[in-house]
Amino acid sequence: MDRTGKTKSDKPVQIDRTRYAYSTARIRAMENGLVNASRLSRYFEARSEEEIARLLVEDGYPAASDPEISLQLGLEAAYEEMRELSPDQALIDTLLLSRDLHNLKVMLKSLAVYWPRRKPEQSSRDAAASGYGEPPVTEQKDNRDESVSALWPEIHTPVTLQQLQPLLQQPSTISPEVMFTALRSQKTAELPPELVAAAAEASARYLQNYDVSEIDIYLDQTQAIMFSAAAANVENNFFRDFVSLRSDLANAGMLLRTRFLHSGADYLARLLLPGGKIPAARLLELYEAPVEEIVAALSTTRLAGLAESVEHFAQGGEAIARFSQAQDEVLIRFVQNAKRILRGPEAIIGYLIAREMEIRTIRIIITCLRNNIPIEKARELARLTYL
């Protein structure tokens, strides 16, 4: 199976749990190195970034002068360790898929604003001809290899990879350098075909009305479809539920945000991701419903943990941050189930999500220190620990 869920057979892949015996045992030992609630309290008591950096080293993170760098290196090391332990490399690639597509979104949106705009009548002809299906072909006036077809109207824009680095996510399966070079040159041989196709289609949609949100919408949909396909092709209920839960959590957030911004039910319909267990039709019904009905509807699902934050979402500001925290807690409570499974890929997923959550909390603490925000705010927004 590859990371898009494609297999040589239509039948789902059976998980051979005996192959995970060593990796699960090793991960159980590594879990003792995760930051639990007691150890996390030391970070809340830290009064400087230097103290945070020292605590990170004590907890096994690579030493660095900047604690943000230490956290980044620690996350990269966690994924590399799981890749070495996993009998199925496609699992790690699938988990990293969201980072590849995030980076693709950042790069395309940064480049797209410099693309030459076409005449309105040309855009209309392209829209009618393609129906969003075929990316428009623009005349090439630069020194691009003539054998390379125009997937998007990239010219030599002033955007550099260095400018984008703060927005990019690592680790990923495709290095930012390789992806950026391929997008600029349109020599895409080093990129997965499905990613090239997604970039071309996202570009085509942007070029219909020059709205960069079209890139976000299409690539978010693409990610959900790829995740769902990967889950459907593996006989593992935990992974399938993990994937569907991610879609449900994202869709609940989009329901509340579109209501908050008065974006309209039609716009919400375009945003909703496939693969969740809550039907899109039900979410669209809830768009016009009173908040009490939304709370009641979610309370009968796996998203019951969002109920309190949903009630206060319309207040904006901190209430939205609390909702994001509640989303993460629903996810971490789900992956905690991995600790009960003797052997299998569940341990790998659980460990990686646990690392990501602890890093998220420590980053909140660092942000508070850097901006002289009372540390109590960080305590309020801290993510639930895995242990």
N, C-alpha and C positions, 0 to 999 in steps of 0.2 A: 504493500500500500504506500502511495506517496502522500504528501501533506494535503492534497486536495481531496483525498478520499478515494482516489481511483485505484482499482485493483484489477488483476487479470481475470477475475471471476466476478459475477454478479452477486455471489454469496458473500455475506459478511465474514470477515476474518475471525477465526476462532483464536482467543487468547490462550496461549500455553503458559499457565501460571507457574509451572515448574521452572521455566526460564527466568522467572523473576525472584527465585528464592534468595540468591546471593544479594541482588540489588536491594530487595526489600529489607533484608537483615542489616545491610550496610547503612541504609537510609535511617532505619530505626535508631542506630547508634548516632548518626549525624544529627538527628532531631534534638539530641541533648545540647547541641551547640546553638540552637535557635534561642532568640531572646524571649524569655518568658515574662510574665507580668512583674515578677519580683525584680528581675534584672532591668526591665524597662524603666522602673522607678528611678534608677540611678541617672538615666538620661534626663528625666524631668528635673532632677536636682542640679544638673550641670549648669554652670554660670558662664561658660565660654565655649566657643567652637573648639578650642584646643582641648578642653576637657572632654567634649564629645568625641574628638579624634582619638583620645587615649582610651576611652571606653570601647570604641569600635575595635581597636586592636586587641583589647582584652577579650572581646567576644568573637575573635577570629577573623575579623575583616582585615584586608591588606592595609598596611600603614601608608598614610598620605598626609601631606600638610593640610589639605582641604578635606573635611569630612565627606563632602559630596562626592569627591573622587573616590574615597575609600568605599562608600556605599555602591558606587557604580562598578568598581572593580569586584566587589563582593558579589553583586548580582551576576556579573559575567562569569565569575568563578562557579557560582551555584549552577548555572545552566550547563557549563562545561563539565562539571562533576556528574550531573544527571545524564548528560549525553554519554559519558564514559560508562555509566552504570546501566543505562537502558538497553535491553535487548532489541528494542525497536526504535531506530533513529527517527523514523517518520513521526513518532509521537512528539519528540522534541521539536522537530520542524513545524509541526502543526501548532504547538503551543507558542512558537515564535512568529507564526504567521501574522498575528495582529501587529507585531512590531514592524515587520516588513511593509505592511500596508499603511501603517501610520507614517513611516518614512516616505513612502511613495506619495501620500497625500501632501505632506509638507513640501516635498520637492516640486510636485506638479503645480501646486497652488502658487508657490513662489516664482516659478518660471512662467506660468500662464499669464500673469498680469503684464508681461512684456511681449506676449505674442501679438503680431499685427492683427488688427481687426479687419474683417472683410466687409465688403459692401452688403447692405441689408438684403438685396435681391439674391446675392450669392448664398447668404446664410439660409434664406428661405428655400432655395433650390436644394441645398444640401439636406435640410431638415426633411423636405418632402421625399427626397430620394432615399435617405438612409433610415428615417424613422428612429433615429438614435443608433442605428445598427452599424453603419459604416463610418469610420472616422473620416473627416474631410481631408482632402489632399491639397496642400498649398504649394505654390511654385517655390522651388528651391533656388535661392540666390546666394547661398554661402558656398563654402568649399567642402561641403559634406560629400562623402563617397557617393557617386552617382548610382551605385548598385543598391543603395539603401533606400527603401520606400519611405515616404513621409508619413509617419504614424501620427504625428502632431506637428504643428507649425513652429518647431523650435528653431530659433535663430540664436546668434551669440549674445545672450542676455548678460547683464552685468552681475547676476547672482553668483555667489561663490559658495562652495561647500562649507567653508569656514563660517560664513554668516549664518548658515542653517544649523550648525552643530548643536547649539543649545536646545533646539527643538526636536532633534532626532533621538530615537530610542535605540539603545544597545543593551544587551546583545540582540542580534538578528541573524537570520540565515544568510542574508545578502549584505555585505559591507556597504555602508553609505557611500564610500568612494566608488565602488563598482556600480552601484545603482545610479548615482549622480552622473558619472561619466557616460553611462549607457543612455540616460535620458537626454543629455545634452547632444550627444553624437548621433543618436538613434541607431547605433550599432549595438543591438540588444542580444547578441548571441549568448552572453554570459548571464542573462536573466531567464528565469523560468517562463515558458511560453504563456502560462495562465496569467502571470503578472504583466507581461507585455500586452496581452489582450485587454486586461483590465485598465491599464494605463491609457491605451488607445481609445477605449470606449468612454472612460471618464473625461478624456480630452475632448472627444466629440460632443459630449453633453455640455461641457463648459462652453464650447464654441457656438452653441445655439443661442445663448443669451448672455454670455460673458459673466456668469454668476459662479464664483468659486465654490459656493455651497453645493453645486451639482457634483463636484469632484468628491466632496465628503460623502454625500448621499450615496453615490454609486459605489464607492469603494467600501463603505460600511456594509452595504448590501452584499457586495462580493465576498467580504470576509465572513459574514454570517452564513452564506451559501456554502463556502468552502469548509467551514467548521462543521456544518450540519452534514455535509457529504462525508467528511472524514468520520464523524460519529456513527453515521448510518452503516458504514462499511466495517465496523468493528463490533464484535459481540462482547460489549462491555457496558453494562447499564450505568456504572458510575460515570464513565466518560460521556455517554449520551446525555445523562442528566446534567452533568457539568456544562456541556455545550448549550443545552436548552435553557438552563438557568441563566447563563450569561445573556442570552437573547431576551428572556423575560425581564431581567433587571434593567437592561438597556431600554426596552420598550416602555417599562413603567416610568423611567426617567424622562423619556421623550413625551409621554402622555402629559406629565406634570409641567414640563417646560413649555410645550406648545400651548397649554391652557394659560400658563403664567404670562406668556407673551402674546396671547390672543392670535396665534398663527392660523387657526382654523383646522377643522377636522380633515379637510382635503390634504393639507400639508402634512398633518400627522400620518395620514395613510401612506404618503410617499416615504416617510422616515422609518416606519415600523419594520423591524428585522424579521426575517423568516426563521423558523427553527424553534421558537418558543412554545411552551405548552398552553399559554393563555392566548386564545384566538384573537386575531387582529380585529375581527368584527366586534368582539366584546370590548376591546380597548377603545375602538371608535365610538361605541355607544357611551362609554364613560366620559368621553370628551365634554359633553354637554351636561353631565350628571353633577349633582352636588357632591362636595368632597366626602360627605358621610357615606355616600353610595360607593365611592371609589375605595374608601377604607374597608367597607364591608366586603366588597368584591375581592380585594387582595387578601383579606384575612382568611379566606377559604382556600388559599393557594400557598405555595412555598414562599411567597413574598409577604407573609403575615408580619414578619419582622420590620417591614417598612411602615406599618400602620401609623405610628405616632409621628414620624417625620413627614408623612403625607399630609396629615392634618395641618401642619404648620408651614408647608412648602410655600404657600402664597404670600407669606411674610417676606420672602426674599432674603438676601444677605446670608446671615449665619444659618438660617433655616435650610437653605439650599445645600450648604456645606454639611449640615447634619444629615440631610437625605443621602448625600454621597457616602457619608460614613455608614449609614444604615445599609446601603447597598453592599458595601464591602463586608459588613458583619454577616449579612445573609450568606454571602459567598463563602466566607471563612468557616461559618458554622456547617455549611454543607461539606467542605473539603475535610473538616475534622473527622468525618466518617471514615476517611481513608485509614485512620489509625487503628480501626477495628478489623481491617482486612489483612490476613496473614501474609499474602504475597500477591503481587500483581502491579500493574502500572499505576494504580491508585496512589501508592506511596510517593511516586515521582511527582504526580500532579500536586498532591498535598504539600510536599516539601517546597516546591517552587512557589506556590501561592503563599505559603507561610513566610518565605523569605521576602516576597514582594510586599506583603502587608507590613512586616516589621520595618522594612526600609521606608515605606510610606509614612509610618508614624515618626520615625527618627527624622525624616525630612521636614515634617511639620514642626518638630521641636527646633530644628536648625533655623527654619524660616522665622519662628517666633523670636529666637535669639538675635538674629540679624536685623530684625525690624522693631526691636524693643516692645514686642507684644507680650503681655502677661503670660507666663507659662501655663496658667490655668486654662487658657484657650487651647493650648496643645493637649492638655489632659482631656479636655472635653471632646476633642476631635480624634483622639488616639484610636487606632484600629484594634480590634480584638486580637489577642495573640492565639497562635495555633495550639500551644501547649496548655 
